[in-house]
Amino acid sequence: MFKRKLTALEYGKDYNPQDENQFRRMVVWLEDMKIRLYPIDERQQLRDTDNPQWEQAFSKYLQDLKCPYNEETIKDHVAVSDWLLGAAIRFEYGDNVEKYKLITSNDQQQKTNSSDQNENPLEKIDFASAEFKSGMLQLCELLQIPTKFNDTTAILRAVSKVITTKLSKEAIDKSQIKEQGTGVDFSIEQMSLGFDSGDKIINEAAKVLRLLYIQDLRTLQTKINETIVNVQSLVADPRTDSKLGKIGY
């Protein structure tokens, strides 16, 4: 039950307050190392833990420390140990105030920095402020998003959708590939249909259908090529199982 206080005082031994010998040794250690109420030459009676008069010396020691004890509590080693350990910690702090102030300051700074890092910056935004609405309108104008409705949430979703679909890295890469692969512009009227229906409108509709069919064929061919590449990469890197004495799947 005294683990935290013992650790703070750097007491490197096990401690059982119900053990009389351990209790007396603890009292002597606290006085010698932490409390230091008496001058060294006046600690002899307290150090002599085998002396039959030790309890009288200990009672006087508590009185000099101004411990709020009586004839009953002095026999309660748990309560007395708790008070003595607390007193030792107070003396230890008093001897090293600047040291522990520095530690406390550093710990507080680390907690503050950690808290700042974990905070979500969006939580600090006042979505109802005039400044936010003005910035949102400018962003919508830049992205060519209509702002005729007053639903802020809907506008933010629209902004997010446009940025994701048009301004993300993948969307930009696809756009560049598309631009690089663009052929020479031509008029649909210059395209040869291969037959003449006798009606100009029907001919143009047939050209459009033909172009759509060609596009579907190209998409299918691309998927076929991708499948072939995947199969080839799979076959070119077979797994070898020496236990089965075979190579492959």
PyRosetta script that sets phi, psi and omega in degrees:
from pyrosetta import init, pose_from_sequence

init()
pose = pose_from_sequence("MFKRKLTALEYGKDYNPQDENQFRRMVVWLEDMKIRLYPIDERQQLRDTDNPQWEQAFSKYLQDLKCPYNEETIKDHVAVSDWLLGAAIRFEYGDNVEKYKLITSNDQQQKTNSSDQNENPLEKIDFASAEFKSGMLQLCELLQIPTKFNDTTAILRAVSKVITTKLSKEAIDKSQIKEQGTGVDFSIEQMSLGFDSGDKIINEAAKVLRLLYIQDLRTLQTKINETIVNVQSLVADPRTDSKLGKIGY")
pose.set_psi(1, -15.5)
pose.set_omega(1, 179.5)
pose.set_phi(2, -104.3)
pose.set_psi(2, 17.4)
pose.set_omega(2, -171.7)
pose.set_phi(3, -58.4)
pose.set_psi(3, -45.5)
pose.set_omega(3, -176.7)
pose.set_phi(4, -66.6)
pose.set_psi(4, -41.6)
pose.set_omega(4, 179.7)
pose.set_phi(5, -68.9)
pose.set_psi(5, -39.9)
pose.set_omega(5, 178.7)
pose.set_phi(6, -64.6)
pose.set_psi(6, -39.1)
pose.set_omega(6, 178.5)
pose.set_phi(7, -65.7)
pose.set_psi(7, -41.3)
pose.set_omega(7, 179.6)
pose.set_phi(8, -63.4)
pose.set_psi(8, -33.6)
pose.set_omega(8, -179.7)
pose.set_phi(9, -89.2)
pose.set_psi(9, -1.3)
pose.set_omega(9, 178.4)
pose.set_phi(10, 61.3)
pose.set_psi(10, 40.8)
pose.set_omega(10, 175.3)
pose.set_phi(11, -86.7)
pose.set_psi(11, 110.3)
pose.set_omega(11, -170.8)
pose.set_phi(12, -92.5)
pose.set_psi(12, 31.3)
pose.set_omega(12, 179.9)
pose.set_phi(13, -131.5)
pose.set_psi(13, 159.3)
pose.set_omega(13, 173.7)
pose.set_phi(14, -71.0)
pose.set_psi(14, 149.7)
pose.set_omega(14, -177.5)
pose.set_phi(15, -139.5)
pose.set_psi(15, 125.2)
pose.set_omega(15, 175.3)
pose.set_phi(16, -123.4)
pose.set_psi(16, 108.0)
pose.set_omega(16, -175.6)
pose.set_phi(17, -63.5)
pose.set_psi(17, -19.4)
pose.set_omega(17, 179.7)
pose.set_phi(18, -79.0)
pose.set_psi(18, -15.1)
pose.set_omega(18, 176.5)
pose.set_phi(19, -85.0)
pose.set_psi(19, 117.3)
pose.set_omega(19, -174.6)
pose.set_phi(20, -60.1)
pose.set_psi(20, -42.6)
pose.set_omega(20, -178.6)
pose.set_phi(21, -65.7)
pose.set_psi(21, -44.5)
pose.set_omega(21, 178.7)
pose.set_phi(22, -64.7)
pose.set_psi(22, -37.6)
pose.set_omega(22, 179.3)
pose.set_phi(23, -62.3)
pose.set_psi(23, -46.4)
pose.set_omega(23, -178.1)
pose.set_phi(24, -67.4)
pose.set_psi(24, -40.0)
pose.set_omega(24, 178.8)
pose.set_phi(25, -64.4)
pose.set_psi(25, -35.5)
pose.set_omega(25, 177.9)
pose.set_phi(26, -64.8)
pose.set_psi(26, -43.0)
pose.set_omega(26, 179.8)
pose.set_phi(27, -60.2)
pose.set_psi(27, -44.8)
pose.set_omega(27, -179.7)
pose.set_phi(28, -64.3)
pose.set_psi(28, -42.7)
pose.set_omega(28, -178.8)
pose.set_phi(29, -63.7)
pose.set_psi(29, -43.5)
pose.set_omega(29, 179.5)
pose.set_phi(30, -61.1)
pose.set_psi(30, -42.2)
pose.set_omega(30, -179.7)
pose.set_phi(31, -68.0)
pose.set_psi(31, -43.2)
pose.set_omega(31, -177.4)
pose.set_phi(32, -69.7)
pose.set_psi(32, -39.1)
pose.set_omega(32, -168.9)
pose.set_phi(33, -101.4)
pose.set_psi(33, -30.0)
pose.set_omega(33, -171.1)
pose.set_phi(34, -122.6)
pose.set_psi(34, -50.3)
pose.set_omega(34, -173.2)
pose.set_phi(35, -79.8)
pose.set_psi(35, -53.2)
pose.set_omega(35, 176.6)
pose.set_phi(36, 54.0)
pose.set_psi(36, 49.4)
pose.set_omega(36, 178.1)
pose.set_phi(37, -70.9)
pose.set_psi(37, -43.3)
pose.set_omega(37, -178.0)
pose.set_phi(38, -94.7)
pose.set_psi(38, 152.0)
pose.set_omega(38, 166.5)
pose.set_phi(39, -62.5)
pose.set_psi(39, 157.0)
pose.set_omega(39, -174.2)
pose.set_phi(40, -55.5)
pose.set_psi(40, -41.4)
pose.set_omega(40, -175.7)
pose.set_phi(41, -74.3)
pose.set_psi(41, -7.7)
pose.set_omega(41, 178.7)
pose.set_phi(42, -102.5)
pose.set_psi(42, 7.5)
pose.set_omega(42, -178.4)
pose.set_phi(43, -97.3)
pose.set_psi(43, 3.4)
pose.set_omega(43, -171.8)
pose.set_phi(44, -61.7)
pose.set_psi(44, -46.3)
pose.set_omega(44, -178.9)
pose.set_phi(45, -62.3)
pose.set_psi(45, -35.2)
pose.set_omega(45, 178.5)
pose.set_phi(46, -73.5)
pose.set_psi(46, -33.6)
pose.set_omega(46, -179.0)
pose.set_phi(47, -73.1)
pose.set_psi(47, -26.8)
pose.set_omega(47, -178.7)
pose.set_phi(48, -80.9)
pose.set_psi(48, 80.9)
pose.set_omega(48, -173.9)
pose.set_phi(49, -72.1)
pose.set_psi(49, -13.6)
pose.set_omega(49, 178.9)
pose.set_phi(50, -92.2)
pose.set_psi(50, -3.1)
pose.set_omega(50, -178.9)
pose.set_phi(51, -71.4)
pose.set_psi(51, 131.0)
pose.set_omega(51, 178.1)
pose.set_phi(52, -59.7)
pose.set_psi(52, -21.3)
pose.set_omega(52, -179.6)
pose.set_phi(53, -91.7)
pose.set_psi(53, 12.3)
pose.set_omega(53, -174.9)
pose.set_phi(54, -62.9)
pose.set_psi(54, -38.4)
pose.set_omega(54, -177.8)
pose.set_phi(55, -63.3)
pose.set_psi(55, -37.0)
pose.set_omega(55, 176.2)
pose.set_phi(56, -65.7)
pose.set_psi(56, -39.8)
pose.set_omega(56, 177.7)
pose.set_phi(57, -65.4)
pose.set_psi(57, -37.4)
pose.set_omega(57, 179.7)
pose.set_phi(58, -69.4)
pose.set_psi(58, -38.7)
pose.set_omega(58, 178.2)
pose.set_phi(59, -61.5)
pose.set_psi(59, -43.2)
pose.set_omega(59, 177.8)
pose.set_phi(60, -64.6)
pose.set_psi(60, -37.6)
pose.set_omega(60, 179.0)
pose.set_phi(61, -61.2)
pose.set_psi(61, -44.7)
pose.set_omega(61, 178.1)
pose.set_phi(62, -64.4)
pose.set_psi(62, -37.5)
pose.set_omega(62, 178.3)
pose.set_phi(63, -63.8)
pose.set_psi(63, -41.4)
pose.set_omega(63, 179.3)
pose.set_phi(64, -68.2)
pose.set_psi(64, -29.9)
pose.set_omega(64, 177.5)
pose.set_phi(65, -79.6)
pose.set_psi(65, -6.6)
pose.set_omega(65, -177.4)
pose.set_phi(66, 63.1)
pose.set_psi(66, 40.4)
pose.set_omega(66, 176.9)
pose.set_phi(67, -77.9)
pose.set_psi(67, 131.1)
pose.set_omega(67, -178.8)
pose.set_phi(68, -76.6)
pose.set_psi(68, 71.7)
pose.set_omega(68, -176.9)
pose.set_phi(69, -114.8)
pose.set_psi(69, 165.4)
pose.set_omega(69, 171.6)
pose.set_phi(70, -139.3)
pose.set_psi(70, -173.0)
pose.set_omega(70, -175.1)
pose.set_phi(71, -64.1)
pose.set_psi(71, -25.1)
pose.set_omega(71, -179.7)
pose.set_phi(72, -85.0)
pose.set_psi(72, -48.0)
pose.set_omega(72, -175.9)
pose.set_phi(73, -68.5)
pose.set_psi(73, -25.0)
pose.set_omega(73, -179.4)
pose.set_phi(74, -67.4)
pose.set_psi(74, -20.1)
pose.set_omega(74, 178.0)
pose.set_phi(75, -86.2)
pose.set_psi(75, -12.9)
pose.set_omega(75, 179.1)
pose.set_phi(76, -87.9)
pose.set_psi(76, 93.5)
pose.set_omega(76, -176.1)
pose.set_phi(77, -63.3)
pose.set_psi(77, -28.8)
pose.set_omega(77, 179.5)
pose.set_phi(78, -66.5)
pose.set_psi(78, -48.9)
pose.set_omega(78, -179.1)
pose.set_phi(79, -65.8)
pose.set_psi(79, -42.6)
pose.set_omega(79, -179.6)
pose.set_phi(80, -66.2)
pose.set_psi(80, -40.4)
pose.set_omega(80, 178.7)
pose.set_phi(81, -61.1)
pose.set_psi(81, -42.9)
pose.set_omega(81, -179.6)
pose.set_phi(82, -62.0)
pose.set_psi(82, -42.5)
pose.set_omega(82, -179.4)
pose.set_phi(83, -67.7)
pose.set_psi(83, -42.3)
pose.set_omega(83, -179.3)
pose.set_phi(84, -65.2)
pose.set_psi(84, -41.0)
pose.set_omega(84, 178.8)
pose.set_phi(85, -64.9)
pose.set_psi(85, -40.3)
pose.set_omega(85, 176.8)
pose.set_phi(86, -63.2)
pose.set_psi(86, -40.9)
pose.set_omega(86, 178.2)
pose.set_phi(87, -64.4)
pose.set_psi(87, -40.6)
pose.set_omega(87, 179.6)
pose.set_phi(88, -62.7)
pose.set_psi(88, -39.4)
pose.set_omega(88, 178.5)
pose.set_phi(89, -65.4)
pose.set_psi(89, -38.8)
pose.set_omega(89, 177.9)
pose.set_phi(90, -64.3)
pose.set_psi(90, -42.7)
pose.set_omega(90, 177.9)
pose.set_phi(91, -64.9)
pose.set_psi(91, -40.9)
pose.set_omega(91, 179.8)
pose.set_phi(92, -62.0)
pose.set_psi(92, -42.6)
pose.set_omega(92, 178.3)
pose.set_phi(93, -65.7)
pose.set_psi(93, -40.9)
pose.set_omega(93, -179.5)
pose.set_phi(94, -63.4)
pose.set_psi(94, -30.8)
pose.set_omega(94, 179.1)
pose.set_phi(95, -79.3)
pose.set_psi(95, -18.1)
pose.set_omega(95, -174.8)
pose.set_phi(96, -135.6)
pose.set_psi(96, 47.8)
pose.set_omega(96, -175.9)
pose.set_phi(97, -59.5)
pose.set_psi(97, -48.4)
pose.set_omega(97, -176.9)
pose.set_phi(98, -62.8)
pose.set_psi(98, -38.3)
pose.set_omega(98, 179.9)
pose.set_phi(99, -62.0)
pose.set_psi(99, -48.2)
pose.set_omega(99, -176.7)
pose.set_phi(100, -75.6)
pose.set_psi(100, -26.4)
pose.set_omega(100, 173.6)
pose.set_phi(101, -63.9)
pose.set_psi(101, -40.5)
pose.set_omega(101, 179.4)
pose.set_phi(102, -64.7)
pose.set_psi(102, -42.3)
pose.set_omega(102, 179.0)
pose.set_phi(103, -63.6)
pose.set_psi(103, -44.4)
pose.set_omega(103, 179.6)
pose.set_phi(104, -62.3)
pose.set_psi(104, -41.0)
pose.set_omega(104, 179.3)
pose.set_phi(105, -64.3)
pose.set_psi(105, -43.0)
pose.set_omega(105, 179.8)
pose.set_phi(106, -65.2)
pose.set_psi(106, -41.6)
pose.set_omega(106, 179.4)
pose.set_phi(107, -62.9)
pose.set_psi(107, -41.4)
pose.set_omega(107, -179.7)
pose.set_phi(108, -65.5)
pose.set_psi(108, -38.2)
pose.set_omega(108, 179.0)
pose.set_phi(109, -66.3)
pose.set_psi(109, -40.6)
pose.set_omega(109, 178.4)
pose.set_phi(110, -64.2)
pose.set_psi(110, -40.4)
pose.set_omega(110, 178.9)
pose.set_phi(111, -65.2)
pose.set_psi(111, -39.6)
pose.set_omega(111, 179.4)
pose.set_phi(112, -64.6)
pose.set_psi(112, -44.6)
pose.set_omega(112, 179.4)
pose.set_phi(113, -63.5)
pose.set_psi(113, -42.3)
pose.set_omega(113, 179.2)
pose.set_phi(114, -63.8)
pose.set_psi(114, -40.0)
pose.set_omega(114, 179.3)
pose.set_phi(115, -65.0)
pose.set_psi(115, -40.2)
pose.set_omega(115, 179.5)
pose.set_phi(116, -64.1)
pose.set_psi(116, -38.2)
pose.set_omega(116, -178.7)
pose.set_phi(117, -69.8)
pose.set_psi(117, -32.5)
pose.set_omega(117, -176.5)
pose.set_phi(118, -85.0)
pose.set_psi(118, -12.6)
pose.set_omega(118, -178.7)
pose.set_phi(119, -72.1)
pose.set_psi(119, 142.9)
pose.set_omega(119, 175.9)
pose.set_phi(120, -88.1)
pose.set_psi(120, 116.4)
pose.set_omega(120, -177.7)
pose.set_phi(121, -59.8)
pose.set_psi(121, -25.1)
pose.set_omega(121, -179.7)
pose.set_phi(122, -68.8)
pose.set_psi(122, -23.7)
pose.set_omega(122, -179.1)
pose.set_phi(123, -70.5)
pose.set_psi(123, -19.3)
pose.set_omega(123, -178.7)
pose.set_phi(124, -88.4)
pose.set_psi(124, -5.2)
pose.set_omega(124, -177.2)
pose.set_phi(125, -82.1)
pose.set_psi(125, 134.2)
pose.set_omega(125, 174.3)
pose.set_phi(126, -93.8)
pose.set_psi(126, 97.7)
pose.set_omega(126, -174.0)
pose.set_phi(127, -68.8)
pose.set_psi(127, -13.2)
pose.set_omega(127, -179.9)
pose.set_phi(128, -97.4)
pose.set_psi(128, -1.3)
pose.set_omega(128, -176.9)
pose.set_phi(129, -75.7)
pose.set_psi(129, 154.6)
pose.set_omega(129, 179.5)
pose.set_phi(130, -66.3)
pose.set_psi(130, -33.4)
pose.set_omega(130, 179.6)
pose.set_phi(131, -64.2)
pose.set_psi(131, -42.6)
pose.set_omega(131, 179.3)
pose.set_phi(132, -65.6)
pose.set_psi(132, -44.5)
pose.set_omega(132, -178.8)
pose.set_phi(133, -62.9)
pose.set_psi(133, -38.2)
pose.set_omega(133, 178.8)
pose.set_phi(134, -64.2)
pose.set_psi(134, -44.8)
pose.set_omega(134, 179.1)
pose.set_phi(135, -64.5)
pose.set_psi(135, -37.7)
pose.set_omega(135, 179.6)
pose.set_phi(136, -66.3)
pose.set_psi(136, -39.3)
pose.set_omega(136, 178.3)
pose.set_phi(137, -64.7)
pose.set_psi(137, -39.6)
pose.set_omega(137, 177.9)
pose.set_phi(138, -64.3)
pose.set_psi(138, -40.4)
pose.set_omega(138, 179.0)
pose.set_phi(139, -65.9)
pose.set_psi(139, -41.0)
pose.set_omega(139, 178.5)
pose.set_phi(140, -64.3)
pose.set_psi(140, -39.0)
pose.set_omega(140, 177.8)
pose.set_phi(141, -64.6)
pose.set_psi(141, -39.1)
pose.set_omega(141, 179.0)
pose.set_phi(142, -66.4)
pose.set_psi(142, -37.9)
pose.set_omega(142, -178.5)
pose.set_phi(143, -89.8)
pose.set_psi(143, 0.4)
pose.set_omega(143, 179.5)
pose.set_phi(144, 59.9)
pose.set_psi(144, 48.4)
pose.set_omega(144, 178.3)
pose.set_phi(145, -106.8)
pose.set_psi(145, 127.9)
pose.set_omega(145, -179.7)
pose.set_phi(146, -66.5)
pose.set_psi(146, 143.3)
pose.set_omega(146, -178.3)
pose.set_phi(147, -128.2)
pose.set_psi(147, 39.8)
pose.set_omega(147, -177.6)
pose.set_phi(148, -76.8)
pose.set_psi(148, -21.3)
pose.set_omega(148, 179.6)
pose.set_phi(149, -99.1)
pose.set_psi(149, 157.8)
pose.set_omega(149, -173.6)
pose.set_phi(150, -101.5)
pose.set_psi(150, 11.7)
pose.set_omega(150, -179.8)
pose.set_phi(151, -80.9)
pose.set_psi(151, 103.2)
pose.set_omega(151, -177.9)
pose.set_phi(152, -60.4)
pose.set_psi(152, -40.7)
pose.set_omega(152, -179.1)
pose.set_phi(153, -61.9)
pose.set_psi(153, -43.2)
pose.set_omega(153, 179.9)
pose.set_phi(154, -64.5)
pose.set_psi(154, -40.0)
pose.set_omega(154, 178.9)
pose.set_phi(155, -64.3)
pose.set_psi(155, -42.9)
pose.set_omega(155, 178.9)
pose.set_phi(156, -62.8)
pose.set_psi(156, -39.3)
pose.set_omega(156, 177.5)
pose.set_phi(157, -63.7)
pose.set_psi(157, -39.9)
pose.set_omega(157, 178.8)
pose.set_phi(158, -64.5)
pose.set_psi(158, -41.8)
pose.set_omega(158, 177.8)
pose.set_phi(159, -61.7)
pose.set_psi(159, -45.6)
pose.set_omega(159, 179.5)
pose.set_phi(160, -61.4)
pose.set_psi(160, -40.5)
pose.set_omega(160, -179.2)
pose.set_phi(161, -65.0)
pose.set_psi(161, -44.1)
pose.set_omega(161, -179.4)
pose.set_phi(162, -64.6)
pose.set_psi(162, -44.9)
pose.set_omega(162, -179.1)
pose.set_phi(163, -63.5)
pose.set_psi(163, -40.1)
pose.set_omega(163, -178.6)
pose.set_phi(164, -68.1)
pose.set_psi(164, -42.5)
pose.set_omega(164, -174.2)
pose.set_phi(165, -85.4)
pose.set_psi(165, -25.9)
pose.set_omega(165, -174.6)
pose.set_phi(166, -115.5)
pose.set_psi(166, -26.3)
pose.set_omega(166, -174.1)
pose.set_phi(167, -113.8)
pose.set_psi(167, 2.1)
pose.set_omega(167, 175.9)
pose.set_phi(168, -72.4)
pose.set_psi(168, 164.6)
pose.set_omega(168, -178.0)
pose.set_phi(169, -61.2)
pose.set_psi(169, -42.0)
pose.set_omega(169, -179.3)
pose.set_phi(170, -64.7)
pose.set_psi(170, -41.5)
pose.set_omega(170, -178.9)
pose.set_phi(171, -66.0)
pose.set_psi(171, -40.1)
pose.set_omega(171, 178.6)
pose.set_phi(172, -65.5)
pose.set_psi(172, -42.3)
pose.set_omega(172, 178.5)
pose.set_phi(173, -61.2)
pose.set_psi(173, -43.6)
pose.set_omega(173, 179.4)
pose.set_phi(174, -63.9)
pose.set_psi(174, -38.2)
pose.set_omega(174, -180.0)
pose.set_phi(175, -65.0)
pose.set_psi(175, -40.7)
pose.set_omega(175, 178.5)
pose.set_phi(176, -65.3)
pose.set_psi(176, -41.0)
pose.set_omega(176, 178.6)
pose.set_phi(177, -63.6)
pose.set_psi(177, -40.1)
pose.set_omega(177, -179.3)
pose.set_phi(178, -64.5)
pose.set_psi(178, -41.2)
pose.set_omega(178, 179.9)
pose.set_phi(179, -66.4)
pose.set_psi(179, -40.0)
pose.set_omega(179, -179.4)
pose.set_phi(180, -67.3)
pose.set_psi(180, -29.9)
pose.set_omega(180, -177.3)
pose.set_phi(181, -91.3)
pose.set_psi(181, 1.0)
pose.set_omega(181, -178.3)
pose.set_phi(182, -69.1)
pose.set_psi(182, 131.6)
pose.set_omega(182, -178.7)
pose.set_phi(183, -87.2)
pose.set_psi(183, -164.0)
pose.set_omega(183, 179.6)
pose.set_phi(184, -77.8)
pose.set_psi(184, 134.0)
pose.set_omega(184, 178.8)
pose.set_phi(185, -65.8)
pose.set_psi(185, 143.1)
pose.set_omega(185, 177.5)
pose.set_phi(186, -147.8)
pose.set_psi(186, 159.4)
pose.set_omega(186, 178.4)
pose.set_phi(187, -90.5)
pose.set_psi(187, 140.7)
pose.set_omega(187, -179.7)
pose.set_phi(188, -63.8)
pose.set_psi(188, -22.8)
pose.set_omega(188, 178.8)
pose.set_phi(189, -69.5)
pose.set_psi(189, -26.0)
pose.set_omega(189, -179.3)
pose.set_phi(190, -81.4)
pose.set_psi(190, -10.8)
pose.set_omega(190, -177.3)
pose.set_phi(191, -77.0)
pose.set_psi(191, 137.9)
pose.set_omega(191, -179.8)
pose.set_phi(192, -85.1)
pose.set_psi(192, 127.9)
pose.set_omega(192, 179.7)
pose.set_phi(193, -85.9)
pose.set_psi(193, -31.5)
pose.set_omega(193, -178.9)
pose.set_phi(194, 97.6)
pose.set_psi(194, -12.1)
pose.set_omega(194, 176.0)
pose.set_phi(195, -155.9)
pose.set_psi(195, 166.5)
pose.set_omega(195, -179.2)
pose.set_phi(196, -129.2)
pose.set_psi(196, 120.7)
pose.set_omega(196, -178.7)
pose.set_phi(197, -84.0)
pose.set_psi(197, -12.5)
pose.set_omega(197, -177.6)
pose.set_phi(198, 91.7)
pose.set_psi(198, -7.1)
pose.set_omega(198, 179.5)
pose.set_phi(199, -124.9)
pose.set_psi(199, 122.8)
pose.set_omega(199, -175.4)
pose.set_phi(200, -61.3)
pose.set_psi(200, -41.8)
pose.set_omega(200, -178.5)
pose.set_phi(201, -64.3)
pose.set_psi(201, -43.8)
pose.set_omega(201, 179.8)
pose.set_phi(202, -64.4)
pose.set_psi(202, -38.6)
pose.set_omega(202, 179.4)
pose.set_phi(203, -61.5)
pose.set_psi(203, -45.2)
pose.set_omega(203, -179.2)
pose.set_phi(204, -65.8)
pose.set_psi(204, -38.6)
pose.set_omega(204, 177.9)
pose.set_phi(205, -64.0)
pose.set_psi(205, -38.5)
pose.set_omega(205, 179.2)
pose.set_phi(206, -66.9)
pose.set_psi(206, -35.9)
pose.set_omega(206, 177.1)
pose.set_phi(207, -64.0)
pose.set_psi(207, -41.8)
pose.set_omega(207, 178.5)
pose.set_phi(208, -62.3)
pose.set_psi(208, -44.7)
pose.set_omega(208, 178.8)
pose.set_phi(209, -61.8)
pose.set_psi(209, -37.3)
pose.set_omega(209, 179.5)
pose.set_phi(210, -66.2)
pose.set_psi(210, -41.8)
pose.set_omega(210, 178.3)
pose.set_phi(211, -63.2)
pose.set_psi(211, -41.2)
pose.set_omega(211, 178.5)
pose.set_phi(212, -64.0)
pose.set_psi(212, -38.6)
pose.set_omega(212, 178.7)
pose.set_phi(213, -65.1)
pose.set_psi(213, -41.4)
pose.set_omega(213, 178.2)
pose.set_phi(214, -62.9)
pose.set_psi(214, -40.4)
pose.set_omega(214, 178.8)
pose.set_phi(215, -62.9)
pose.set_psi(215, -42.2)
pose.set_omega(215, 177.9)
pose.set_phi(216, -62.4)
pose.set_psi(216, -39.1)
pose.set_omega(216, 178.7)
pose.set_phi(217, -64.4)
pose.set_psi(217, -40.9)
pose.set_omega(217, 179.3)
pose.set_phi(218, -64.4)
pose.set_psi(218, -42.0)
pose.set_omega(218, 178.3)
pose.set_phi(219, -62.2)
pose.set_psi(219, -42.9)
pose.set_omega(219, 178.4)
pose.set_phi(220, -63.7)
pose.set_psi(220, -41.6)
pose.set_omega(220, 179.6)
pose.set_phi(221, -64.2)
pose.set_psi(221, -39.4)
pose.set_omega(221, 178.5)
pose.set_phi(222, -61.3)
pose.set_psi(222, -44.4)
pose.set_omega(222, 179.1)
pose.set_phi(223, -65.4)
pose.set_psi(223, -37.5)
pose.set_omega(223, 177.5)
pose.set_phi(224, -63.7)
pose.set_psi(224, -43.0)
pose.set_omega(224, 179.2)
pose.set_phi(225, -62.3)
pose.set_psi(225, -41.3)
pose.set_omega(225, 178.7)
pose.set_phi(226, -63.2)
pose.set_psi(226, -40.6)
pose.set_omega(226, 179.0)
pose.set_phi(227, -63.6)
pose.set_psi(227, -42.8)
pose.set_omega(227, 179.6)
pose.set_phi(228, -61.8)
pose.set_psi(228, -42.7)
pose.set_omega(228, 179.6)
pose.set_phi(229, -62.8)
pose.set_psi(229, -42.8)
pose.set_omega(229, -179.9)
pose.set_phi(230, -64.4)
pose.set_psi(230, -41.5)
pose.set_omega(230, 179.2)
pose.set_phi(231, -65.9)
pose.set_psi(231, -42.0)
pose.set_omega(231, 179.4)
pose.set_phi(232, -62.9)
pose.set_psi(232, -41.0)
pose.set_omega(232, 179.0)
pose.set_phi(233, -65.9)
pose.set_psi(233, -30.8)
pose.set_omega(233, 179.5)
pose.set_phi(234, -73.3)
pose.set_psi(234, -43.2)
pose.set_omega(234, -178.4)
pose.set_phi(235, -72.4)
pose.set_psi(235, -31.9)
pose.set_omega(235, -177.4)
pose.set_phi(236, -74.8)
pose.set_psi(236, -10.0)
pose.set_omega(236, -178.8)
pose.set_phi(237, -130.1)
pose.set_psi(237, 65.3)
pose.set_omega(237, -176.9)
pose.set_phi(238, -70.1)
pose.set_psi(238, 153.0)
pose.set_omega(238, 176.1)
pose.set_phi(239, -87.9)
pose.set_psi(239, 138.3)
pose.set_omega(239, -178.6)
pose.set_phi(240, -108.2)
pose.set_psi(240, 126.5)
pose.set_omega(240, 176.8)
pose.set_phi(241, -118.5)
pose.set_psi(241, 98.7)
pose.set_omega(241, -176.0)
pose.set_phi(242, -65.6)
pose.set_psi(242, -25.3)
pose.set_omega(242, -179.2)
pose.set_phi(243, -69.1)
pose.set_psi(243, -33.3)
pose.set_omega(243, 179.4)
pose.set_phi(244, -88.3)
pose.set_psi(244, -10.1)
pose.set_omega(244, 179.1)
pose.set_phi(245, 69.0)
pose.set_psi(245, 33.3)
pose.set_omega(245, 179.3)
pose.set_phi(246, -144.5)
pose.set_psi(246, 162.7)
pose.set_omega(246, 178.5)
pose.set_phi(247, -119.6)
pose.set_psi(247, 133.7)
pose.set_omega(247, 178.6)
pose.set_phi(248, 116.4)
pose.set_psi(248, -164.7)
pose.set_omega(248, -174.6)
pose.set_phi(249, -101.1)
pose.dump_pdb("model.pdb")
